[in-house]
Amino acid sequence: MANKNIIAAIIQARIGSTRLPGKVLSDIEGKPLIWHIIERLKKAKKINKIILATTERKEDKKLISIAKGSAIDFYAGNEKDVLDRFYQAAKENRVNVIVRITSDDPFKDPKIIDKFLGYFLKNKPDYLSNTIKPTYPEGLDIEIFTLKTAEKAWREAKKISEREHVTPYIWKNPQKFKIKNLTYKKDFSNLRWTIDYPEDLEFAREIYKRIYSKKKIFLMGDILKLLGKEPALEKINQGIKRNAGYLKSLREDKKI
């Protein structure tokens, strides 16, 4: 009998964020941001393992405590080389398929994750995303790739931006990898549902305040419906550039 695919959501997380330090522990409706992300991932039916990939720094032991309390796996590795952290976490846990999760996205949608995993398992690209041509709100980003793809990137990626942001080496080399991007029927890429700045955190808290008590795991459609009723909410964190962290890395890029 063939070995079952181990499909893991790997969450990259550390407390020492440069733009909003400690954001992964930010309180949203009485729980840390990272806790909400874990709970949302648990509702994705096609994911059979969740791994917190954090650093070996003393301060990040708080995140490991949350992982243990949430009964998920964890790996502590290189702080700066996040590609290495992902690859080692996946390899140690015998993962076949990796779903990359960033720890500043409080609205990860388990139904969208399952939909993309269904496509990935059926069509077998090396890398699947909705970020090459973005149409989903920023914060509902999805990147799925195989361990083999991660290993190739891990061996070959040389630039700091390619190591820090995990996947640029993959999607910048379509001649080396079979790459696929899925789009939504309508373009919502102007919406910002991630947390990098205080305004983003305020937006997330306002959304949770209105929906969470009625529906613990609310989805993209629920948020869009709320924004349709209260369009002023969108203005809380309007005007922040998409992918600010990656663009900053490119400005500071050099080979290692």
N, C-alpha and C positions, 0 to 999 in steps of 0.2 A: 504494500500500500504506500502511495506517495506521501511524502511529508506535507502536512498542511502548511499553507502560507502563514507566516507570522507577520501580521500587518500591525505596525506600531505607530501610534502618534507620538512623536518625540518633541517634547516642549523644551525649547531653549530658554533658560531663565537665569538671571543673576540679579542681585540686589543693587549692584553698583552701576546703574544706568547713568549715562552722562547728562541726558537732557532732563530727566525727571527721576532723580535718585529714589530708590525704594518703591518705585511704582508698582512692582509686582505684588507688594504687600498692602497696597492702597485699599482702604476699607470701602466696600460697596455693599450696602444693605447688610452690614454686620459681619461680612466675610471678606478675606483677602481676595484681590483680583485673581491671583493664580488658582485659588480654590474654585472659583466660578468656572474658570477655563477647564479645569480637570473634570468637574461635574458635567459640563456640556459635552466633553469628549466621551464620557462614559455612555452617553445616549446614542453614539454612532454605532450602529449594529455591525458594521463590517470591520471595525477596529477590535482586535483581540488583545492588545497590550498598550499600555500608556507608560511612557518613560519620561521622567524629568531629567533633562541633561543640564546640569549646573556646573559650577566651578569648584575648585578645591579651596577657595578662600573661606576663611573662618566664618565670615558674615553669611555665607550662603548655606550654612548648616541649618538655618531657619527654614529654608526651602526644602531641604531634605526631610525635616520634621513634618512639614505639611504633606510631602509625598508619602511618608510612612503612615501618617494619620488618614490619608485618602486611599491607602492600600494600593498604591501604584509603585512601579519600579523607579529606580533613580540611578544616575551615573554622575560622578564628579570628575571633571577633566579640565582641559586647557581653557583658561579664561578668554584669551584673545582668538585662538584658532578654533572657531566654532565648528568648522567643517570637520576637524579632527575629533571634536567632542561628539558630533553626530555619528561619525563613522564608528568610533570606538564603542559608543553606547549601543548602536545597532548590532555591531559584530558580537559584543559581549552577550547580548540577549538573543542572538541567532535570528535576527529580524530579516525577513525577505523584502518587505515593502515598507517604505518610510513615508509617513505623512508629516511634513514639517509644520510645526506649530510655534508661533512666536508668542511670548508671554505678555504681550501688551494688547491683545485682542479679546475684549470681554464678550464679544457677540458671536464667537465661532458657532457655526450652524451645523449640527450633526446630520441633518437631512442632506445638506449640500455636500458634506464630506462623503456620505454614503453614495450619493449619486456619482460623484467623481471617482470614487473607488470602484464602483460598478463598471464605469467606462474603462478605467485603467486595467482592471483584471480581465476584461473582455478583449480589449484591443492591444494590450501589452506594449505601450510605448516605454521608452527608457525614463521619460520625464513628462509629467502632465501638470498643467497649471491653469490658472485663470488670470495670471499677472502679466504675461507677455503683451497681450492686448487687453488691458483691464476694462471690465464692464460691471463687475461687482463692486460694492462699496469697499473702500480701503479698510481692512480689518476682517474681511471675509475672504482673504487671500488663501488659496490652496495650492500647495506644491506636493506632488507625490512622485517618488522615484524608487528604483530598486537599490538593493545593497550593492549590486555590481556597478551601478551607475555612480553611487556614492564613493565606492572604492576607486574607480577610475579618476573621478574629480579629486579625491584625496591624494592620489599619487601625482597628478599632473598640475593641479592649480598652484600657481606661484605668487600671484598678487595678493596683497593684504586684503583687498576688498573681496576677493574670491574665497579667502579663508574665513573672514569674519562674517560674511553673509551667506555662506554655505552653498548656494546654488548658482551664482553668476557664471562660474566656469562651465556649467552644464548648458544653460540656455544661451550662452554666447558662442557655443560651438555646435551648431546644428549639423555640421558635417561629421561630428563624432558621435552624436546621440540622436536617437529617434524622439523628437520633441512634438508635443501636442498641446495646444491651448484651447480651452473651451470658453465660450462667451455666453452671456445671459441675453434673453430676448430683448431687453431694454438696457440702455447704458446708464448705470448708477455710479460710475467711477468717480463722479464729483463728490459723492458722500464720504465723509470721514468718520469711521467707526473704530478707530484704533487709539491708543493712548501714548502720546509722546510729550505732551505739554499739559499744564494745569487746566486749560480750556477743554482738552479732550477728556480729562478725568471728570470735569464738571458735567460734560455732555453725557458720559456713560452713567454717572450717578442719577441724572435726571431721567434717563430712559428706564433704568432699573427701578427707580422710585415709582414710576407709573405702571410698570408691567409685572414686576417680579412677584408681588404679593398674590397676584391672580394666576400667574403662569410661570413656574420656576424656570423651565427651559423654553424660552420664547425664541421665535425664529425670525429670519429676515423679513418675511411677510408681516409679522406682528409689528416690527419696528417701522416698516414703511407705512403701515396703516396709521400708527401713532403720529408719524411725521406729517402725514396727510391732514390729520386733525389739528396738529400743533406745529405748523411750519417754522415758527420762531425758534424751536429747539435746534434746528440746523445751523442757525446763525451763531450759536455758542462757540463753535470751533471752526468756523468758516475761514477760508483764506490761508490755511497752512498747506505747504507744498507736499504732494504725495511722495512717498519713499525718501523722506528727508535724511534718514540715517544712512541709506545706501549712497545717496548723492554726496553726503559729507565724506564717506569713505573714498569715493572716487577722486575727490579733490585732494585727498591726502595720500593717494595710492602710491605704492612702490613695490618692487619685487622683493621677495624674501628668499 
